[in-house]
Structures are given as C-alpha cells and as structure tokens.
Amino acid sequence: MNKLTIKYNRKDFFGNRIYTEDTKENFTKADLVKAFLFLSKNNDAAVQIDSMVIYWDCMSDFEKKEVSVRIYDGKNYTIGKTPFDVIKKNFYAKFRNVDQAA
C-alpha cells in the first residue's frame, strides 16, 4: 500500500460544490483512520487505496454501513459489497506492528 486518496465534494466560498481529491503517498495507519472516519460520516465520499476504491453506492447502503468496493487489476474491474467494519478491520490489521505502509 503506497497511495491513499480521499475523494469528496466541498463547498467553495460561493456555496458551489467542487469535486476534490486529496492524496498522500506512503500513508500511515493514522492517515487511514482519518480517511475511514471521514468516509463513515459522508455518504458522497470515497477512499481509494492504490487500485481499490471504497464508496457508498446509495443512501440505503450508507445507512446500513455496507460499502461498495471496486478493484482495478490493470485490465478489468471487480466490484462487490462488504460491511464497512469488516473492510476497516482488514486494513487496520495490515498495520499491526508497522508505523508506515510498506
């Protein structure tokens, strides 16, 4: 894991919504925790970790806390759904005893 991107809409000075992506190379577990916390509170946000995108497909999925996951392997996309807590725990487990993503 090398690259973490947060995708979301923000309001500008005049109240218009602007699509924004914030990226961090060689992210830490603390960065990932902040990203997942932001995702858990914003139904129009997405988190991308390398070639995997985690997002809320619809409002009912957001309410049920079930995320859609899209993985690109260089040729094709694989799409599925999983409980948000499961995906968080799986990623957090990759950081046990490690300060920075490898």
N, CA, C and O atoms as a GROMACS GRO file, in nm:
protein
  408
    1MET      N    1   0.085  -0.118   0.000
    1MET     CA    2   0.000   0.000   0.000
    1MET      C    3   0.088   0.124   0.000
    1MET      O    4   0.172   0.143   0.088
    2ASN      N    5   0.068   0.205  -0.101
    2ASN     CA    6   0.152   0.323  -0.113
    2ASN      C    7   0.076   0.454  -0.120
    2ASN      O    8   0.126   0.557  -0.073
    3LYS      N    9  -0.044   0.452  -0.176
    3LYS     CA   10  -0.112   0.577  -0.204
    3LYS      C   11  -0.256   0.576  -0.150
    3LYS      O   12  -0.332   0.483  -0.178
    4LEU      N   13  -0.290   0.678  -0.075
    4LEU     CA   14  -0.424   0.694  -0.017
    4LEU      C   15  -0.484   0.822  -0.075
    4LEU      O   16  -0.424   0.928  -0.069
    5THR      N   17  -0.604   0.809  -0.132
    5THR     CA   18  -0.673   0.924  -0.190
    5THR      C   19  -0.813   0.933  -0.132
    5THR      O   20  -0.885   0.834  -0.126
    6ILE      N   21  -0.851   1.052  -0.089
    6ILE     CA   22  -0.986   1.079  -0.041
    6ILE      C   23  -1.056   1.161  -0.149
    6ILE      O   24  -1.004   1.263  -0.193
    7LYS      N   25  -1.174   1.116  -0.191
    7LYS     CA   26  -1.250   1.185  -0.296
    7LYS      C   27  -1.380   1.235  -0.234
    7LYS      O   28  -1.452   1.157  -0.170
    8TYR      N   29  -1.410   1.362  -0.252
    8TYR     CA   30  -1.529   1.420  -0.191
    8TYR      C   31  -1.566   1.551  -0.259
    8TYR      O   32  -1.489   1.605  -0.339
    9ASN      N   33  -1.683   1.600  -0.227
    9ASN     CA   34  -1.728   1.731  -0.274
    9ASN      C   35  -1.720   1.828  -0.159
    9ASN      O   36  -1.759   1.796  -0.047
   10ARG      N   37  -1.669   1.946  -0.186
   10ARG     CA   38  -1.663   2.050  -0.084
   10ARG      C   39  -1.730   2.175  -0.139
   10ARG      O   40  -1.746   2.190  -0.260
   11LYS      N   41  -1.767   2.263  -0.049
   11LYS     CA   42  -1.828   2.388  -0.092
   11LYS      C   43  -1.722   2.496  -0.102
   11LYS      O   44  -1.634   2.507  -0.016
   12ASP      N   45  -1.730   2.576  -0.208
   12ASP     CA   46  -1.639   2.687  -0.222
   12ASP      C   47  -1.696   2.810  -0.151
   12ASP      O   48  -1.799   2.802  -0.085
   13PHE      N   49  -1.630   2.919  -0.165
   13PHE     CA   50  -1.669   3.044  -0.100
   13PHE      C   51  -1.812   3.085  -0.134
   13PHE      O   52  -1.882   3.142  -0.051
   14PHE      N   53  -1.855   3.055  -0.257
   14PHE     CA   54  -1.987   3.096  -0.304
   14PHE      C   55  -2.094   2.989  -0.285
   14PHE      O   56  -2.208   3.006  -0.329
   15GLY      N   57  -2.058   2.878  -0.219
   15GLY     CA   58  -2.155   2.773  -0.192
   15GLY      C   59  -2.168   2.668  -0.300
   15GLY      O   60  -2.252   2.579  -0.291
   16ASN      N   61  -2.084   2.677  -0.404
   16ASN     CA   62  -2.086   2.577  -0.511
   16ASN      C   63  -2.010   2.453  -0.466
   16ASN      O   64  -1.911   2.462  -0.394
   17ARG      N   65  -2.056   2.336  -0.511
   17ARG     CA   66  -1.989   2.211  -0.477
   17ARG      C   67  -1.875   2.187  -0.576
   17ARG      O   68  -1.894   2.196  -0.697
   18ILE      N   69  -1.757   2.156  -0.522
   18ILE     CA   70  -1.639   2.133  -0.604
   18ILE      C   71  -1.585   1.993  -0.573
   18ILE      O   72  -1.559   1.961  -0.457
   19TYR      N   73  -1.567   1.912  -0.677
   19TYR     CA   74  -1.508   1.780  -0.660
   19TYR      C   75  -1.362   1.796  -0.621
   19TYR      O   76  -1.288   1.873  -0.683
   20THR      N   77  -1.321   1.723  -0.517
   20THR     CA   78  -1.185   1.737  -0.464
   20THR      C   79  -1.125   1.599  -0.438
   20THR      O   80  -1.195   1.507  -0.395
   21GLU      N   81  -0.996   1.587  -0.464
   21GLU     CA   82  -0.920   1.467  -0.429
   21GLU      C   83  -0.798   1.510  -0.350
   21GLU      O   84  -0.721   1.596  -0.393
   22ASP      N   85  -0.781   1.450  -0.233
   22ASP     CA   86  -0.662   1.471  -0.152
   22ASP      C   87  -0.585   1.340  -0.147
   22ASP      O   88  -0.643   1.235  -0.118
   23THR      N   89  -0.456   1.345  -0.176
   23THR     CA   90  -0.375   1.224  -0.186
   23THR      C   91  -0.255   1.231  -0.094
   23THR      O   92  -0.196   1.338  -0.072
   24LYS      N   93  -0.220   1.116  -0.038
   24LYS     CA   94  -0.100   1.106   0.044
   24LYS      C   95  -0.024   0.979   0.004
   24LYS      O   96  -0.080   0.870   0.002
   25GLU      N   97   0.103   0.997  -0.027
   25GLU     CA   98   0.191   0.884  -0.057
   25GLU      C   99   0.247   0.829   0.074
   25GLU      O  100   0.266   0.903   0.170
   26ASN      N  101   0.273   0.699   0.078
   26ASN     CA  102   0.332   0.634   0.196
   26ASN      C  103   0.258   0.673   0.324
   26ASN      O  104   0.317   0.723   0.420
   27PHE      N  105   0.128   0.649   0.322
   27PHE     CA  106   0.043   0.688   0.434
   27PHE      C  107   0.063   0.598   0.556
   27PHE      O  108   0.114   0.487   0.546
   28THR      N  109   0.021   0.649   0.670
   28THR     CA  110   0.032   0.576   0.796
   28THR      C  111  -0.106   0.524   0.837
   28THR      O  112  -0.206   0.556   0.773
   29LYS      N  113  -0.109   0.446   0.943
   29LYS     CA  114  -0.236   0.397   0.994
   29LYS      C  115  -0.321   0.514   1.041
   29LYS      O  116  -0.443   0.513   1.024
   30ALA      N  117  -0.260   0.615   1.100
   30ALA     CA  118  -0.334   0.733   1.146
   30ALA      C  119  -0.402   0.803   1.028
   30ALA      O  120  -0.515   0.849   1.042
   31ASP      N  121  -0.336   0.810   0.914
   31ASP     CA  122  -0.397   0.868   0.794
   31ASP      C  123  -0.517   0.785   0.748
   31ASP      O  124  -0.620   0.840   0.710
   32LEU      N  125  -0.502   0.654   0.753
   32LEU     CA  126  -0.610   0.564   0.712
   32LEU      C  127  -0.729   0.576   0.807
   32LEU      O  128  -0.844   0.576   0.763
   33VAL      N  129  -0.702   0.586   0.935
   33VAL     CA  130  -0.809   0.602   1.034
   33VAL      C  131  -0.886   0.730   1.007
   33VAL      O  132  -1.009   0.730   1.011
   34LYS      N  133  -0.816   0.840   0.979
   34LYS     CA  134  -0.882   0.967   0.947
   34LYS      C  135  -0.966   0.955   0.820
   34LYS      O  136  -1.077   1.009   0.812
   35ALA      N  137  -0.914   0.884   0.721
   35ALA     CA  138  -0.986   0.867   0.595
   35ALA      C  139  -1.114   0.786   0.616
   35ALA      O  140  -1.220   0.822   0.564
   36PHE      N  141  -1.105   0.677   0.691
   36PHE     CA  142  -1.224   0.595   0.717
   36PHE      C  143  -1.324   0.668   0.806
   36PHE      O  144  -1.445   0.650   0.790
   37LEU      N  145  -1.277   0.750   0.898
   37LEU     CA  146  -1.368   0.830   0.980
   37LEU      C  147  -1.444   0.929   0.893
   37LEU      O  148  -1.564   0.946   0.909
   38PHE      N  149  -1.374   0.994   0.801
   38PHE     CA  150  -1.438   1.087   0.708
   38PHE      C  151  -1.541   1.014   0.622
   38PHE      O  152  -1.652   1.064   0.603
   39LEU      N  153  -1.504   0.897   0.569
   39LEU     CA  154  -1.595   0.819   0.487
   39LEU      C  155  -1.720   0.779   0.566
   39LEU      O  156  -1.830   0.782   0.513
   40SER      N  157  -1.702   0.742   0.692
   40SER     CA  158  -1.816   0.698   0.773
   40SER      C  159  -1.918   0.808   0.797
   40SER      O  160  -2.034   0.779   0.828
   41LYS      N  161  -1.876   0.934   0.784
   41LYS     CA  162  -1.965   1.047   0.811
   41LYS      C  163  -2.015   1.117   0.685
   41LYS      O  164  -2.100   1.206   0.694
   42ASN      N  165  -1.966   1.077   0.568
   42ASN     CA  166  -2.002   1.146   0.444
   42ASN      C  167  -2.045   1.045   0.338
   42ASN      O  168  -1.964   0.966   0.289
   43ASN      N  169  -2.173   1.048   0.304
   43ASN     CA  170  -2.226   0.949   0.210
   43ASN      C  171  -2.182   0.973   0.066
   43ASN      O  172  -2.200   0.886  -0.019
   44ASP      N  173  -2.124   1.090   0.036
   44ASP     CA  174  -2.078   1.115  -0.101
   44ASP      C  175  -1.926   1.110  -0.114
   44ASP      O  176  -1.870   1.153  -0.215
   45ALA      N  177  -1.859   1.057  -0.014
   45ALA     CA  178  -1.713   1.047  -0.015
   45ALA      C  179  -1.671   0.908  -0.062
   45ALA      O  180  -1.750   0.814  -0.062
   46ALA      N  181  -1.544   0.897  -0.102
   46ALA     CA  182  -1.484   0.769  -0.139
   46ALA      C  183  -1.339   0.769  -0.093
   46ALA      O  184  -1.275   0.874  -0.087
   47VAL      N  185  -1.289   0.651  -0.062
   47VAL     CA  186  -1.149   0.633  -0.023
   47VAL      C  187  -1.086   0.539  -0.124
   47VAL      O  188  -1.140   0.432  -0.152
   48GLN      N  189  -0.973   0.580  -0.180
   48GLN     CA  190  -0.901   0.494  -0.273
   48GLN      C  191  -0.767   0.458  -0.212
   48GLN      O  192  -0.690   0.545  -0.171
   49ILE      N  193  -0.740   0.329  -0.207
   49ILE     CA  194  -0.612   0.277  -0.158
   49ILE      C  195  -0.550   0.201  -0.274
   49ILE      O  196  -0.594   0.092  -0.309
   50ASP      N  197  -0.447   0.261  -0.332
   50ASP     CA  198  -0.386   0.209  -0.454
   50ASP      C  199  -0.493   0.190  -0.562
   50ASP      O  200  -0.550   0.289  -0.608
   51SER      N  201  -0.523   0.066  -0.603
   51SER     CA  202  -0.621   0.044  -0.710
   51SER      C  203  -0.759   0.001  -0.659
   51SER      O  204  -0.843  -0.044  -0.736
   52MET      N  205  -0.782   0.016  -0.528
   52MET     CA  206  -0.910  -0.020  -0.467
   52MET      C  207  -0.985   0.106  -0.425
   52MET      O  208  -0.929   0.192  -0.356
   53VAL      N  209  -1.110   0.118  -0.467
   53VAL     CA  210  -1.194   0.230  -0.430
   53VAL      C  211  -1.307   0.180  -0.340
   53VAL      O  212  -1.375   0.082  -0.374
   54ILE      N  213  -1.326   0.247  -0.227
   54ILE     CA  214  -1.428   0.211  -0.130
   54ILE      C  215  -1.525   0.328  -0.123
   54ILE      O  216  -1.483   0.442  -0.098
   55TYR      N  217  -1.654   0.302  -0.144
   55TYR     CA  218  -1.751   0.411  -0.152
   55TYR      C  219  -1.890   0.361  -0.114
   55TYR      O  220  -1.916   0.241  -0.108
   56TRP      N  221  -1.979   0.458  -0.088
   56TRP     CA  222  -2.120   0.428  -0.060
   56TRP      C  223  -2.194   0.434  -0.193
   56TRP      O  224  -2.194   0.538  -0.259
   57ASP      N  225  -2.256   0.325  -0.233
   57ASP     CA  226  -2.326   0.318  -0.361
   57ASP      C  227  -2.457   0.396  -0.359
   57ASP      O  228  -2.495   0.456  -0.459
   58CYS      N  229  -2.525   0.395  -0.245
   58CYS     CA  230  -2.652   0.466  -0.234
   58CYS      C  231  -2.677   0.499  -0.087
   58CYS      O  232  -2.604   0.454   0.002
   59MET      N  233  -2.779   0.578  -0.062
   59MET     CA  234  -2.808   0.622   0.074
   59MET      C  235  -2.844   0.505   0.165
   59MET      O  236  -2.808   0.504   0.282
   60SER      N  237  -2.916   0.406   0.113
   60SER     CA  238  -2.952   0.292   0.198
   60SER      C  239  -2.828   0.212   0.239
   60SER      O  240  -2.823   0.160   0.350
   61ASP      N  241  -2.729   0.201   0.150
   61ASP     CA  242  -2.604   0.135   0.188
   61ASP      C  243  -2.532   0.214   0.296
   61ASP      O  244  -2.475   0.157   0.389
   62PHE      N  245  -2.534   0.346   0.285
   62PHE     CA  246  -2.473   0.433   0.387
   62PHE      C  247  -2.541   0.410   0.520
   62PHE      O  248  -2.474   0.400   0.623
   63GLU      N  249  -2.673   0.403   0.521
   63GLU     CA  250  -2.748   0.382   0.645
   63GLU      C  251  -2.723   0.243   0.703
   63GLU      O  252  -2.720   0.226   0.824
   64LYS      N  253  -2.706   0.143   0.616
   64LYS     CA  254  -2.678   0.005   0.660
   64LYS      C  255  -2.529  -0.017   0.688
   64LYS      O  256  -2.491  -0.122   0.739
   65LYS      N  257  -2.446   0.082   0.654
   65LYS     CA  258  -2.300   0.074   0.669
   65LYS      C  259  -2.241  -0.042   0.589
   65LYS      O  260  -2.162  -0.122   0.639
   66GLU      N  261  -2.284  -0.050   0.462
   66GLU     CA  262  -2.232  -0.151   0.370
   66GLU      C  263  -2.169  -0.078   0.251
   66GLU      O  264  -2.238  -0.011   0.175
   67VAL      N  265  -2.038  -0.092   0.235
   67VAL     CA  266  -1.967  -0.019   0.130
   67VAL      C  267  -1.955  -0.104   0.003
   67VAL      O  268  -1.955  -0.227   0.007
   68SER      N  269  -1.945  -0.033  -0.107
   68SER     CA  270  -1.911  -0.096  -0.234
   68SER      C  271  -1.761  -0.086  -0.251
   68SER      O  272  -1.699   0.013  -0.213
   69VAL      N  273  -1.703  -0.190  -0.307
   69VAL     CA  274  -1.558  -0.195  -0.328
   69VAL      C  275  -1.534  -0.227  -0.474
   69VAL      O  276  -1.588  -0.323  -0.529
   70ARG      N  277  -1.450  -0.144  -0.537
   70ARG     CA  278  -1.414  -0.165  -0.678
   70ARG      C  279  -1.262  -0.178  -0.686
   70ARG      O  280  -1.189  -0.090  -0.639
   71ILE      N  281  -1.216  -0.286  -0.746
   71ILE     CA  282  -1.072  -0.311  -0.758
   71ILE      C  283  -1.038  -0.320  -0.907
   71ILE      O  284  -1.102  -0.393  -0.983
   72TYR      N  285  -0.936  -0.246  -0.946
   72TYR     CA  286  -0.889  -0.248  -1.085
   72TYR      C  287  -0.759  -0.326  -1.091
   72TYR      O  288  -0.664  -0.293  -1.020
   73ASP      N  289  -0.754  -0.429  -1.176
   73ASP     CA  290  -0.634  -0.513  -1.185
   73ASP      C  291  -0.546  -0.479  -1.305
   73ASP      O  292  -0.455  -0.556  -1.338
   74GLY      N  293  -0.572  -0.367  -1.370
   74GLY     CA  294  -0.496  -0.329  -1.487
   74GLY      C  295  -0.571  -0.354  -1.617
   74GLY      O  296  -0.543  -0.290  -1.719
   75LYS      N  297  -0.668  -0.445  -1.613
   75LYS     CA  298  -0.748  -0.476  -1.731
   75LYS      C  299  -0.898  -0.465  -1.702
   75LYS      O  300  -0.974  -0.413  -1.783
   76ASN      N  301  -0.938  -0.514  -1.586
   76ASN     CA  302  -1.080  -0.524  -1.552
   76ASN      C  303  -1.106  -0.472  -1.411
   76ASN      O  304  -1.016  -0.460  -1.329
   77TYR      N  305  -1.234  -0.442  -1.388
   77TYR     CA  306  -1.279  -0.404  -1.254
   77TYR      C  307  -1.353  -0.521  -1.191
   77TYR      O  308  -1.427  -0.592  -1.258
   78THR      N  309  -1.331  -0.540  -1.062
   78THR     CA  310  -1.408  -0.634  -0.983
   78THR      C  311  -1.483  -0.551  -0.881
   78THR      O  312  -1.424  -0.469  -0.812
   79ILE      N  313  -1.615  -0.572  -0.872
   79ILE     CA  314  -1.698  -0.492  -0.783
   79ILE      C  315  -1.773  -0.584  -0.688
   79ILE      O  316  -1.821  -0.690  -0.726
   80GLY      N  317  -1.781  -0.541  -0.562
   80GLY     CA  318  -1.855  -0.616  -0.462
   80GLY      C  319  -1.896  -0.526  -0.348
   80GLY      O  320  -1.864  -0.407  -0.347
   81LYS      N  321  -1.967  -0.582  -0.252
   81LYS     CA  322  -2.010  -0.508  -0.134
   81LYS      C  323  -1.967  -0.584  -0.010
   81LYS      O  324  -1.959  -0.707  -0.010
   82THR      N  325  -1.938  -0.508   0.096
   82THR     CA  326  -1.897  -0.567   0.223
   82THR      C  327  -1.933  -0.471   0.336
   82THR      O  328  -1.944  -0.350   0.314
   83PRO      N  329  -1.952  -0.523   0.456
   83PRO     CA  330  -1.977  -0.433   0.569
   83PRO      C  331  -1.856  -0.341   0.592
   83PRO      O  332  -1.741  -0.383   0.581
   84PHE      N  333  -1.885  -0.217   0.622
   84PHE     CA  334  -1.781  -0.116   0.643
   84PHE      C  335  -1.684  -0.158   0.753
   84PHE      O  336  -1.563  -0.142   0.738
   85ASP      N  337  -1.736  -0.212   0.863
   85ASP     CA  338  -1.648  -0.253   0.974
   85ASP      C  339  -1.551  -0.362   0.934
   85ASP      O  340  -1.439  -0.366   0.984
   86VAL      N  341  -1.593  -0.451   0.846
   86VAL     CA  342  -1.506  -0.561   0.801
   86VAL      C  343  -1.388  -0.506   0.721
   86VAL      O  344  -1.274  -0.547   0.743
   87ILE      N  345  -1.416  -0.416   0.630
   87ILE     CA  346  -1.306  -0.363   0.548
   87ILE      C  347  -1.211  -0.280   0.632
   87ILE      O  348  -1.089  -0.286   0.612
   88LYS      N  349  -1.264  -0.203   0.727
   88LYS     CA  350  -1.177  -0.125   0.818
   88LYS      C  351  -1.085  -0.217   0.896
   88LYS      O  352  -0.964  -0.195   0.901
   89LYS      N  353  -1.141  -0.320   0.956
   89LYS     CA  354  -1.061  -0.413   1.037
   89LYS      C  355  -0.953  -0.482   0.954
   89LYS      O  356  -0.841  -0.501   1.001
   90ASN      N  357  -0.987  -0.518   0.830
   90ASN     CA  358  -0.888  -0.583   0.743
   90ASN      C  359  -0.772  -0.490   0.711
   90ASN      O  360  -0.656  -0.533   0.712
   91PHE      N  361  -0.801  -0.364   0.683
   91PHE     CA  362  -0.692  -0.270   0.654
   91PHE      C  363  -0.613  -0.235   0.779
   91PHE      O  364  -0.491  -0.225   0.774
   92TYR      N  365  -0.680  -0.216   0.891
   92TYR     CA  366  -0.608  -0.185   1.015
   92TYR      C  367  -0.516  -0.300   1.054
   92TYR      O  368  -0.407  -0.277   1.108
   93ALA      N  369  -0.557  -0.423   1.028
   93ALA     CA  370  -0.475  -0.540   1.062
   93ALA      C  371  -0.343  -0.538   0.984
   93ALA      O  372  -0.244  -0.592   1.033
   94LYS      N  373  -0.341  -0.479   0.866
   94LYS     CA  374  -0.218  -0.472   0.787
   94LYS      C  375  -0.114  -0.380   0.850
   94LYS      O  376   0.004  -0.384   0.814
   95PHE      N  377  -0.157  -0.298   0.945
   95PHE     CA  378  -0.067  -0.203   1.009
   95PHE      C  379  -0.020  -0.248   1.148
   95PHE      O  380   0.050  -0.174   1.216
   96ARG      N  381  -0.058  -0.366   1.190
   96ARG     CA  382  -0.013  -0.413   1.321
   96ARG      C  383   0.140  -0.417   1.324
   96ARG      O  384   0.204  -0.473   1.236
   97ASN      N  385   0.195  -0.356   1.426
   97ASN     CA  386   0.340  -0.351   1.447
   97ASN      C  387   0.415  -0.280   1.335
   97ASN      O  388   0.536  -0.296   1.321
   98VAL      N  389   0.343  -0.202   1.257
   98VAL     CA  390   0.406  -0.127   1.148
   98VAL      C  391   0.361   0.018   1.159
   98VAL      O  392   0.242   0.045   1.175
   99ASP      N  393   0.454   0.112   1.151
   99ASP     CA  394   0.419   0.253   1.161
   99ASP      C  395   0.376   0.310   1.027
   99ASP      O  396   0.294   0.402   1.023
  100GLN      N  397   0.431   0.257   0.918
  100GLN     CA  398   0.405   0.313   0.786
  100GLN      C  399   0.374   0.204   0.687
  100GLN      O  400   0.426   0.093   0.698
  101ALA      N  401   0.290   0.233   0.589
  101ALA     CA  402   0.256   0.135   0.487
  101ALA      C  403   0.381   0.096   0.409
  101ALA      O  404   0.467   0.179   0.381
  102ALA      N  405   0.389  -0.030   0.375
  102ALA     CA  406   0.507  -0.078   0.301
  102ALA      C  407   0.482  -0.078   0.153
  102ALA      O  408   0.571  -0.115   0.076
   0.00000   0.00000   0.00000
